[in-house]
């Protein structure tokens, strides 16, 4: 299955555009396409909120990382401001995705 995103008007791929691609290229109806995309992202979000890493083979890994509290400063005033501990999401692309990205624009 080859999904083309070349016809996209903006450089960002949106959930609505993904649903439209499912509708056009796979044949799901529009409601099913939207529900499938929403369910996919809800599952990823819920897993990350619970602290579970998400690994998508051939694409990459989403991981939750806990950052420790640290001192910071307001760049405008120079005032010292404490930065609280927080959880952040990191993404690491798979080797396969990195190779595909590096291959774009290269002449073979």
N, C-alpha and C positions, 0 to 999 in steps of 0.2 A: 504494500500500500504506500503510495507516494502522496504526501499532503503538501501542496504548494502554498506558500505564504507570500509569493512574489507580488500578488495583486493587492496586498494590504496597502492602505493609504497612509498609515502612520508607521513609524519605525518600531512601535511597541505592539506586541501581540496581546490582545485583550481576551477576557473570558467570553465575551459576546462573539468575537471573531473565531475563537476555538469552537464554540457551539455551532456557528454558521458553517465552519469547515466540516464538522461531524454531519451536519444536515446535508451538505452538498456532496461530500465524497464517500460517506458511509451509508447514507440513506435513512438515518434515524429522523423521526419527525422533529420539528423545532423544539417542542416541549421536552421530549426525551433528551435531546442534545444538551439543552440548558441544564436539565436536572442531572445529567451525567457529569458535566463539567463542575457544577456546584457540589455534587457529592464527592468528586475526586479531591477538590480543594478543601472541602470540609474535613475529609478524612485526614489529609496531610496536616491541616491546622490543629485538629483535635489531638492528633498524635504528638505534635510538637508541644502543645500546651501541657500535655500529660508528662512531658519530659522524655518521650520516646523518639529516638533518631529515625529519620525516614531515608531509606536507601532505594533509589530507583536505578535498576541495572541499566548500564549504558548511558546514563544521564548524569547522576551525581548523588551526593548525600547532603541532606539537611540535618544539622545537628544543633542542639541547644547547648549553649555555653554559659556558665555563670561567671560574671565578672565581679571581682572584689571591689569593695568601696575604695575610693582613692581621692586624693586632693586634686582639685581643678582650679581654674580661675576664669573669671569673666574676661574675655578678650577686649571688651570695650573699656572696662574700668580698671582691669588688673586686680580686682577684688578676689580674694580666695573664696572658693565655693566648694563645699564637699559634694562629691558625686557618689550617690548611693549605689549599693550592690544591685545588680540587675541581671536578668537572663536575656540573652540575645540569640538570634538564629544565625548560623553560619552556613554557607553553601560551598561545597567542594565539588568541582566538576570531575566526572570520571575521566579516565585516560582516553576512552573511546570518544567522548565529547570533545576533549581537548584536541585530539588528533583531527577530528572533523573541522573544528574551528581553525586550526593551523593550516589545514588543507585548502581552505577557501582562499581564492586569489593566487594560489600557487599554480604554476604551469607544470603539467605532467608530461 
